[in-house]
Amino acid sequence: MNVKTSAELENEEPSKKSGQILLEATGLCKSYISSEGNNDVLRDINFKVKEGEFIAIVGFSGAGKTTLISQLAGLENPTKGAVLYKDKEIDGPDRHRSVVFQSYSLLPWLSVTGNVELAVNSAGKKLSAAQRKEKVNHYIDLVGLSHAKSRRPAELSGGMRQRVSVARALAMQSPVLLLDEPLSALDALSRARLQDEFAAISEQEKRTIVLVTNDVDEAILLADRVLILTPAPAATIGKAFDVSISRPRNRTDMNSDTNYIELRAKITRYLLSLASSNAAAQEHIKTELPQIVPITSHPKFDGTAKPALAEKDKNDRPDDRYIQFSAVSKVYPTPNGPLTVVEEFELEMKKGEFVTLIGHSGCGKSTVLTMASGLNPISSGGIVLDGLHIKQAGPDKAVVFQAPSLMPWMSAYQNVSLGVSRVYPKASNAERRDVCEYYLERVGLADAMHRRASELSNGMQQRVGIARAFALSPKLLLLDEPFGMLDSLTRWELQDVLMDVWSRTKVTAVCVTHDVDEAILLGDRVVMMSNGPNAKVGNIMNVDLERPRSRDALLSHKNYYAYREELLGFLEAYEGGSNPSPELLEAIARKREDTLFQRESINEQQRISALESS
């Protein structure tokens, strides 16, 4: 018997399996002519998709994923090679392939029904009026928008608008559905709901689906096969992975599935290896931090006073209550009366601790952060930092927002130096320069620090924001979904950058996130917030994983997926505005503790057995 290796099985084309080949890219290349010559975006793309198969293509930002979808849809012509539909070369768009893009292109003056009717009328010209109406209702119901049929796009949330786009694409009744990162701009809850709907549509409609995404978990949750698009320039298809996980797939339960854990580790490590080999290596950091003390380290600095430069931080001592949130509440006036967004938020933090805040959209995570920064007045209660009540903003509380908020006409260096000049008023120009250059080099911008912010990519701008925050030498670092606008692969890279710089400074930090993996990777504790309004602390999970941490190390850590399952279980308990009982929340936490205890018992038994056998 000819037994194939796992590598051979991973890269096996569907033509060698059962099923008719419906869509094929063969020798596909795409180049654009620029002033600097030919710009190769895609090179020698080859893959086949069989009828009824769900394929996910995972790739890096800027690798040409949208260009590839446009080629498959017939919206662009390849420079070389071809796209075949049922063995016939396509030369333009047609009704055999429907596309859902990242941005929803709806007609704003039409209702949900009107937008879907356009597709039904186009695809079903021979149907009666009653049959068309039935189909419109069917596809609107399929994406869960029966309650919003008469609403226009301006009256819908981002997730609802994308549902309309999906319904419209399905209504075209095309055999192939092409999805170009349709969920990347949505919040975590909306994204999860639409992922479940795509899975259901795949089963019910039996469509052939090609999904382009940068989210590994999304790819594994939905696809039969995962193809990897290598980084730019001249991106091509790298490895392919079969997803041999039975359906239906539950994102929480999969954390106990060894097939999922092994496949997720394989794909993630492959992507990390591609990113590592593609990145410009930072050989070493040339600049050293000068021996100067910022005014923020003065015990009585509250963000407004300008005391003399301290000889040394005299408050450098262990303190279990370095930061204390005491019954912190935030109330906003509304036409319908006061609205309590956050109610009696309680938390104590040690000096040097890293806490992550997680919860559904609207639970008040960012509100807590802005109150801690002094940018948002506290309605009641108080926040004490290093013995002083927080009353207003100052450089002792550095904030990194989701959008970098840089001065676009200034260079990366100049953006960082603005704060450094205030924090080190008595330092020499050379010493301030060394502070700026040290942190810019740390975040990988040694060669780009003198480029204007407007010339930098989103990821590079966020690196500047991180460098600027650390250069302030703050008492408290506040991060409000700092990587939320970035693709997941760039996010991984910047999480490592953040961890590297934080490990050297040990600044006390709070990070708001909706990303379960980010919360575990960064945090000493994960604070899980209940739904808003009247949001408060729902649960707190201690993350007893060794530091320094890396994504690669966590993938093989025996306890990592138990933490992950608890956070996903917590988010599911609060999904849809639910208010779970304390008993349910305790059961979710106890499940992780029992899992960890069982693993420790097994390890201990194995150790004893090994000793006895020796």
N, C-alpha and C positions, 0 to 999 in steps of 0.2 A: 504493500500500500504506500502510495506517495503522500507522506504527511507534510503539510506546508508549515513553515515557520510563522510565528505571530506577525513578523514584519511583512511576509508575503501576503498574509491574510489582510493586514491593514491596508495594503496598497492594491489589493485585487480590484480590478475594474468590474462594474456590474454586468458587463457584457459576458463575463465568464460565469455569471450566476444566472438564475432564472429571471425572466421578465424582459419585456420589450424595451429597447433603448428609445427614449422619447426625445431627449435633448443631449447634444454633444458639442463640446468645444474641442477643436482639433488644430493644433499648432497656432493658436490664437496669439497675435501680437498687436500691440497698440502703441504708437509713437506720436508725439506732437512736435511740430517744428517751432523752435524758439530762436531768439537772437544768438543763443550760444550753441545752436545746432539741434540735432534730434534729441528729444527727451523720451527715452523708453520707459513707458509706464508698466505695460504688461509684456511678458516675453514667453513664448512657447507654453501657453496654457492648454492642458489636455485633461479632460475628464468627461465621463458619461453619466447620465442620470436616467434610471429606468422608470417606467411608468408606475406612478403611485409612491415613489420614493421621496423621502424628506431629507434633503441635503443641507447642511450648514457649512458655510465658508467663513472661517475665522481669519481675520487679518489685522494688521497694524494700521494705525492712522496714517493716511497718505499713501497706502500701498496700492491704491487703484481699485478698491472694492466696488465703488460706485461706477467706475469706468467698466468693470467687468459685467455688472448687472446691465448697464446700458448696451453692451455688446450682445448679451444674451437676449435682451428685449428687442434688438434690431433698431434701437434709437441712434446708434453710432455704427459706422462701418469699421471693421478691423483693418489694420495696416497690412497684416499678413494673416493667413489661416482663415478659419471659418467657424460659424456656429450652425449646426445642423438641427433641424426639427424633423423627426421621422425620416432621417437620412437625406433630407433636402436642405440645401443651403438657404439660409434666410437672407433677405436683402432689404429688410425694413420691418417696422412694427406691424403686427397683425393681431387678430383676436385670439390666436392660439396661446399668447403669453400676456398675462396681466401683471402690472407692476404696482407695488406699494412702496413709496419713497419715505425717507425719514421725515420730510416736511409734507404735511397733508395739504394737497392742492384741491380744496373744495371750492365750489362756487358760493360766495358769501351771501348772495341774495336768495338762494334756495334753501329750503328746509332739509332735514335729514332725508325725508321721503323723496323730495325733489332731486337731491344729489344721487340717490340710489336708482331712482326712476330713469335717469339718463342712461345708465348702464343697461338696465333691463330692457328699455325701449330699443337700444342699439343692438343687443344680442338676440332679442326675441321679437323680431319684426313680424313673424308669422303667428304670434300668439294673440289671443283675444284680449280685450281690455281687462276682463276678469282674471285671466291667467297671469297677465303682467302684474296686476295688483297683488295677486297671491304671492308671486315671486318676490316683489318688493318687500312685502311683510315678512316673508320667510327669511330673507337675508338680514333685515333689520333685527329680527328676533334672534337670529343666530349669533349676532355680536352684542346682544343684550341692550338694545336701544329702543325697545318697544315703547318705553315710557317717554321718549324724547323725539318722537317722529316729527312733531311740528316745529321743533326748535331749529334756528339757524346756527351756522358754525360759531358765530360770535357769542352765542349763548351756551356753548359747550366747553367742557374742560379739554385740555390737550389730549388726554387719553380717550375721551369720547370722540373727538374729531378723528383720531387715528382709527377708531372703530368704524366710523363712517367710510373712511378710505378703504378699509378691509372689506366691508360689505359691498362697496361699489365694485371692487376688483373681483370679488367672488361672483357678483351678479353678471359679470361678463361671461361667466361659464367657460373660461379659458381652461384648457387642460393643464397648463403650467402657470403657477403663481410665483412671481419673483418678488422677494421682500428685501428691500435695501435698508438695513438697520432701522426698521419701522418703530422700534421701541426705545431707542437710545436717548430720546429727549424727554422721556416720561419719568415720573417718580417711581420708586420701587414698588409701591402697591399697585399702581396702574399697570406697570410693566408685568408684574406677576399675573394679574388678571388676564391681560391680553395674551400672555404666553399660554395660559390654560385654554384660552379660546382658540389659539392657533393649533394646539394639540387636539382639541375636540374637532375642529374643522378638518384637520388632516385625517382623522378617523372617519368622520361622517361623510365628508365630501369626496374622499379618496382622490384628492388632487395631488399632482406632482409639484412639490414645493422646493424652491431654492432660497435659502435664507442667508443673507450676508449679515454678520454680526461681529462684535469684538468681545462678546461675553461668552466665556467658556461654559459656564453653567447653563446659560440659555441654549447653547448649541447641544449640550448633552441631554438636557431636559426634552428637547423637541425632535432631534434629528435621528435618522437611521445611520447616517455617516457624517463625519466631520472632516472637511478638507482644510488644510492650512495654506493660506496665501503668504508667501515669504515677504520680508520688508522691501520697500522701495530702495533704489530704482530697479526697473526691470523685474517686477514681482512675478513669481510663477507659483504653481501648486507644489507644495512640499509633500509632507507626509499626509496620509489619509488614515482615519481611525473608524472602525466599525463600532457602533453603539449597541452592544448586546445586553440591553437592559429591558426587561419586560414592560409592556404598557398595560394600564395607565401608569405614568411616573409621577410620584409625589416628591416635591422638592425637599421636604423635611425627612421623609422616610428613606430617601436615597442615601442619607448620611450614614446609614447602617448597612448599606449595600457594598460589599467588597468590590464588585465589578465597577461601580461608580467611583469609588475611592481610587482604585488603580487606574482607571481610564482618565479621571480628572488629573491625577498626578502625571501621567504620561503626556497628556496634551499640554498641561501647564509648563512642564519642564522643557518640552520641545520648543514652546514659544519663548521661554526664558533664554534658551540656548541661542535661538535666532536673534533675539534682541541683544544679547551679550556680544555675539560675533559681529553684529551690524553696527553697534555703538562705537563711537570714537573713544578709545581707552584713555582714561585719566591716569597717567603714569604715577604722578605724585602731586601733592599739594605743595606749592613752592612757598607760599606765604605762611608765616607764623603769627599767632595773635600776640600783640604787644602786651606788656604787663601794665595795663592801665585799668582803673576801676570806674564803671559808669555811675552816674548820679542815681540811677534806679536802684542800686544796691544799698543806698543809705537807708537805715532803719526807719526814718521818718519821712521818706519820700512818698508822696501821695499822688504824684502826677502833676501837681501844680507848683509846689515849692521848688526852689533851686538852691539847695544847700551847697556848702563847700564840698569839694571832692573828698570822699571818705578814704582813709588810709586802707581800710579793709572792711568787708561786710561783717559787722559785729553781730549780725542776726543769723549767722551761718550755724544753725543748730538744728538737730532733729525736732520735728514738731508735728504731732498727729493732727493738729488743727491749724495748719499753715493757711488753709483757706476754709472758711466756714460759711455755708449757705444756711441761714436760719429762717424757716417759715417764709421763704421768698415767694411773693405773689406779684402778678402783673394783671392789672385791670385796664381795659380800654373802654372809653365811652362810645356808645353806638346809639342810633336813633331809637332802638328798642330797649335801651337801658344798658347798664354796665355789663361788659363781657369779661369774665375772668379766664384768661388764657392759661396762665400757670398759677397753681394754688398750693401754697405752703410747701415749696420745694425744699427738701432737707438733704444736705450732703456735707461731709467733712473730708478734706484731702490732706495728705502728708506733703511735706516739701519734697519736690522732685518726682511726685507721682504723675502718671499719665492716665487720665480717665477719658473714656469715650462715651458719648451720649448717643443712644439709638432709639428709634421709634418711628411710627408712621408720620407722614406729612401732616402738619397742623397740630402736632402734639406739643409744640412750644420749645423744641430743642434750641432753635436759633434765638428765641426770646430770652432763654436762660443765659445764653452766651453773650448777647448784647447787654444784658443787665450786668454781667460779670465784667464786661469791658468798660462800663461806665458810659456807654453810648445811649443807653435806654434807662430812664429813671425807674427805680423800684417802687411799686405801689405800696407794699407793706413787707415787713421783715427786713433782713439786712444781709449783706455779704461782707465778710471781714477777710482782708488779705494782709498777711504778715502783721497783724495787730491793728490795722487801720481799716475803717469802713470805706468801701468803694462808693464814691460820690460822683466822680466824673472820669472821663477818659484821660489817659496819659501814657507816656512811653514805657511805664512799668507794666503795662498790660498790652502786649502786642497782639494784633488780630490779623489772621489770614482768611480772607473771604473766598467764596466760590469764584468770584470774578476778581482778578488780581488788583484792579484799581490803581494802575500805574499812571504816571505822567507820560503820555505817549510821545511828547516831543523831547523827553530826556532819555539819556542812555540808561542801561541797566545799572551801571555804576552810580550815576547821578541819583537815580531813584533810591538806592540804598543809602547813599551819603547824606540825604536830607535828614533822616532820623539820627544817623551817627553823629552829625554835627551837634545836635541838641543833647544827646546822651553823654557825649564826651567833650564838654565845653572847654576843658583845660588841657586836652590832649593836643599834641602837635599835629600838623597836617600830615606828616609821614605816618604817625600812629593811626590817625583816622583812615588814611588810605589803606593801611595794612588790614584794619578791621573789615572794610568793605571788600577788599580783594580776597581775604581769607574765606568769607562766607560765600561769595560768588564762585570761587573755585570749588568749594565744598559741594555746591549744588550743580556742578558740571558746566559752568558758564565762563570758564577761564578765557576761551577764545571769542566770546560774544558779549563780554561785559561792557564794551564801548559802542555796541549797536543800540539804536533807538528802540524803545519799547514797542513802537508801532511796527517794527520790522521783525519782531520775534513771534514765534508760534504761540498758541495758547499754553502749551506745556512749558515752554521756555519762560513765558511771562509769569506763570505760577511759580517757577523756580526763583525768579526775582523776588516775588512776594515772600517766599519762605526765607530767602537770604536776608531780606529787609527786616523780617520779624526777629530772626535770631540775632542780627547785628545790634538790635536795641538792648540786648542783654536784659530782657524783661524778667520781672518776678513771676509773671503769669503769661503763658502762651495760649492763645485762643484760636482754634481752627474751625471755621464754619463750612463744612463740606468742601474742603480746599481742592479736592480732585473731582468734584461732582460733574464738572463740565467737560471732563477729559474722557477719552476712550479708555477701556479697562486696562489695556496693555501699557499705555502711557502712565496710567494711575499706578500700576504695579511699580514702575520705575521710580516714580516720585515718592511713593511710600517708602521705598528703600532709601532714597535720598533723605527724607525726613527722619527716618530712624537712625541713619548714620550721624546726622548732625545733632539730633536730640541726645544720642548716647554719649556725646562729648560734652554736652552742656548740662544735661539732667534738669532742664528747666521744668517747672511745674506746668502741666499742660492739660487742656480740655479740648477734645475734638468732637464736633457734631458730625455724624455720618448716618447714612441709611444702608451702608454696605457691611454685611455681617462679617466678611473676611477682614475688612479693614479694621473693624471694631476689635476683633480678636488679635490681629497682628500688632496693633499700636498700643492697646490698653493694658494697664495693670488691673483695672476694673472696668467692667462695662455696665453703665447705668442705663436701664431700660425704662423708658418713660411711657406712662399710660396715654390713652387718647385724649385729645383736647375737645372742647374747652375743659377748664378745671384740671389740667394735666398735672401730674406729680410723679414721683419716683415709683415705678411699678415693681421692679426687682433690681438687685445689684448682683452681678456675677464676678467673682474673683477669677482672674486669669492666671493660673499658676503654671505658666510656661516659661522656660528659661530664656533669658536675654544674653546676648543680642539675638533677635529673631530675624528670620528671613522667610519669605514665602516658600522657598524650596524646602527649608527645614520643617516648616509646619505641615507640609503635604505628607510627610512620613512620620509625624509625631503621633504616638499611639492615642493621645487624648484630644487631639485637635478637633476631630469630627464630633466628639461628644459635646464640646463647647458650641460648635456650629449648630448642632441639632437643638440645643437649648435655646439659642437666640432665634432660630427660625420658628421653633415652637411658640416662643413668646410672641413674636410678630403675628403668627397665625391666630393666636388667642385673642389678639386685639384687632384683627382684621375686620374691616367693614364697620368700625365704630363700636365694636363689642366691648363689654365691660366684664372681663372674666373674674371669677370668684378667687379669693385668696387661696382656696384649696387647690384650684386648677393651676395657679402660678407656682404653688409649692410643689405640686406633683411634677411639673415640667422641670424644675430645678432638681428635685429628688431623683428623677430619671437619670440625669447626667451624673449625679453623685454615685448612684448605684452602678452605672456603667463603669465609671472610673474605679470603684471599689472592686468590681468583678475582675477588671483587667489587672489590678494590683494583686488580687488573690491568685489569678492564673500565673502571673509572673513569679510570684513567691513560690508557688507549687513547682513551677518549672525549675527554679533555682535550687530548691531542696532536692528535687529528683536528680538534677545534674551533680550535686554534691554527693548524694548517696551512691550514684553510679560510678563516681570517680573514687 
